[in-house]
Amino acid sequence: MDLIFATHNKNKLKELRNILDTDINIKGLNEIGYFTEIEETGATLKENAIIKAKQIFNKYNTPVIADDTGLETDALNGEPGVLSARYAGEDKNSTDNINKLLKELSKHNNRKARFKTVIAFITAESEHTFEGSIEGSIAVKPTGDKGFGYDPVFIPQNYNISFAEMDGKEKNKISHRAEAVTKLANFLSKEYKNK
């Protein structure tokens, strides 16, 4: 099965390929020559995932998946949430985003947080979404050089290391994205196994 993953993020693409079945051929936007930034105007992760998937589906008329991921903190009333990628500005700089988050959280004792991912899957016949989340906390400072985004400051529940200190296989067993992708994979195997 051929799928377009509506992302320019090479790290997300690599993660998805590692989690999904090998007989699914996934191409990112750069690989199909689509370099335009898709405007995320939704108020929720789900809305943004659907917006991205629909825009690419309408252009290429082939099955598309898109995700939106957000980091929510209790002390900051859910921030950065749907604005996670642009928390410190439109240039989507992960270091700046982390620095802003740590600065905002420095005024609070509560470090509880969660990562959430919503994946939208759109074909000519249907539209589905799959959600995943993982609880954890925000470290006082970044650690580790693996992963991407907020991984250096996110410590999953029942662990004492950040996502950025885990190897890919370990992270992909427990992550928010892995949970959502697993739900997608289960759906695809049921829906398309006889096609």
C-alpha positions in Angstrom: 0.0 0.0 0.0 1.2 3.5 -0.9 0.7 6.4 1.5 1.7 10.0 1.6 2.6 11.3 5.0 1.8 15.0 5.0 5.0 16.2 6.7 8.3 17.9 5.9 9.7 16.6 9.2 12.3 13.9 8.4 12.4 12.8 12.0 8.6 12.1 12.1 8.9 10.3 8.8 11.7 8.1 10.1 9.8 7.3 13.3 6.6 6.4 11.4 8.5 4.1 9.0 10.1 2.3 12.0 6.7 1.7 13.7 4.6 0.9 10.7 4.5 -2.4 8.7 7.2 -2.8 6.1 4.8 -3.5 3.3 3.4 0.0 3.5 5.3 2.4 1.3 5.3 5.9 2.9 6.5 9.0 1.2 7.0 12.4 2.9 6.1 15.7 1.2 9.7 16.4 0.3 9.9 13.1 -1.5 6.9 13.9 -3.7 8.1 17.4 -4.4 5.6 19.3 -2.3 7.6 22.0 -0.4 4.8 24.4 0.5 4.1 24.8 4.2 0.6 23.7 5.2 -1.0 26.4 7.4 -2.2 24.9 10.6 -5.3 26.9 11.4 -7.1 24.4 13.6 -7.9 25.0 17.3 -7.1 21.4 18.2 -4.5 18.7 17.2 -7.3 16.8 15.5 -8.4 19.7 13.4 -4.8 20.4 12.3 -4.2 16.8 11.4 -7.3 16.7 9.3 -6.5 20.1 7.6 -3.0 18.8 6.6 -4.3 15.4 5.3 -7.2 17.0 3.3 -4.9 19.5 1.6 -2.6 16.8 0.4 -5.4 14.4 -0.5 -7.2 17.1 -2.6 -4.0 17.7 -4.5 -2.8 14.2 -5.1 -6.0 12.1 -4.7 -4.2 9.3 -3.0 -4.4 8.0 0.6 -2.9 10.4 3.0 -1.9 10.4 6.7 -1.1 13.5 8.7 -0.3 14.1 12.3 -0.3 16.9 14.7 1.5 16.5 18.0 1.4 18.7 21.1 3.0 18.9 24.5 0.7 19.9 27.3 1.8 21.0 30.8 -0.6 21.2 33.8 1.1 24.2 35.3 0.7 26.3 32.1 -3.0 25.3 31.5 -2.1 23.0 28.7 0.5 25.1 27.0 2.2 24.9 24.6 -0.5 22.5 23.3 -1.6 23.0 19.7 1.1 25.7 19.4 4.0 23.4 20.4 6.0 23.7 17.2 5.6 27.5 17.1 5.8 28.1 20.9 8.7 30.5 20.6 8.0 31.8 17.1 7.0 30.9 13.5 10.5 29.6 12.7 9.8 26.4 14.7 13.1 26.4 16.5 13.2 23.5 19.0 15.9 25.0 21.2 14.0 28.3 21.5 10.8 26.4 22.2 12.5 24.4 25.0 14.1 27.5 26.5 10.7 29.3 26.5 9.0 26.3 28.1 11.7 26.0 30.8 11.5 29.7 31.6 7.7 29.6 31.9 7.8 26.5 34.1 10.5 27.9 36.4 7.8 29.8 38.2 6.0 26.6 39.0 6.6 23.4 41.1 4.2 21.3 39.1 6.2 19.7 36.2 3.5 17.3 35.0 3.0 17.0 31.3 1.9 14.8 28.5 2.6 14.4 24.8 -0.4 13.8 22.5 -0.5 12.8 18.9 -3.5 12.7 16.5 -3.2 11.0 13.1 -5.7 11.6 10.4 -6.1 9.1 7.6 -8.0 10.2 4.5 -9.0 8.2 1.4 -11.6 8.8 -1.3 -14.0 6.7 0.7 -13.4 7.7 4.3 -11.8 9.8 7.0 -10.5 8.4 10.3 -8.4 9.7 13.2 -6.3 7.9 15.8 -5.0 9.3 19.0 -2.1 8.5 21.3 -0.8 10.0 24.5 1.9 9.5 27.2 2.1 11.0 30.6 5.3 12.3 32.1 7.1 15.4 33.4 9.3 18.2 32.2 13.0 18.1 33.3 14.7 21.2 34.7 17.2 21.1 31.8 17.6 19.3 28.5 19.4 15.9 28.5 20.3 13.5 25.6 21.0 14.0 22.0 18.5 11.6 20.4 15.0 12.4 19.3 13.7 15.8 18.3 11.5 18.6 19.4 10.8 18.6 23.2 12.3 15.1 23.6 15.3 16.4 25.6 13.1 17.7 28.4 10.3 15.2 28.4 10.7 12.4 31.0 8.0 9.6 30.5 6.2 8.4 33.5 8.0 5.5 35.3 11.3 6.5 33.7 14.2 8.6 34.9 15.6 9.5 31.5 14.3 11.8 28.8 13.0 10.7 25.4 16.2 12.1 23.9 18.3 9.7 26.0 16.4 6.7 24.7 17.2 4.8 21.6 14.6 4.8 18.9 13.3 1.3 19.6 12.8 2.0 23.3 11.0 5.3 22.6 8.8 3.7 19.8 7.5 1.1 22.3 6.0 3.7 24.6 5.6 7.0 22.8 2.4 9.0 22.0 3.1 8.7 18.3 3.7 4.9 18.6 0.3 4.5 20.2 -1.5 6.5 17.5 0.5 4.7 14.7 -0.3 1.3 16.2 -4.0 2.1 16.1 -3.6 3.2 12.5 -1.7 0.1 11.6 -4.3 -2.2 13.2 -7.0 -0.4 11.2 -5.1 -0.7 8.0 -4.4 -4.4 8.5 -8.1 -5.1 9.1 -9.3 -2.7 6.4 -6.9 -3.6 3.6 -5.6 -7.1 4.3 -7.9 -8.6 1.6 -7.4 -5.9 -1.0 
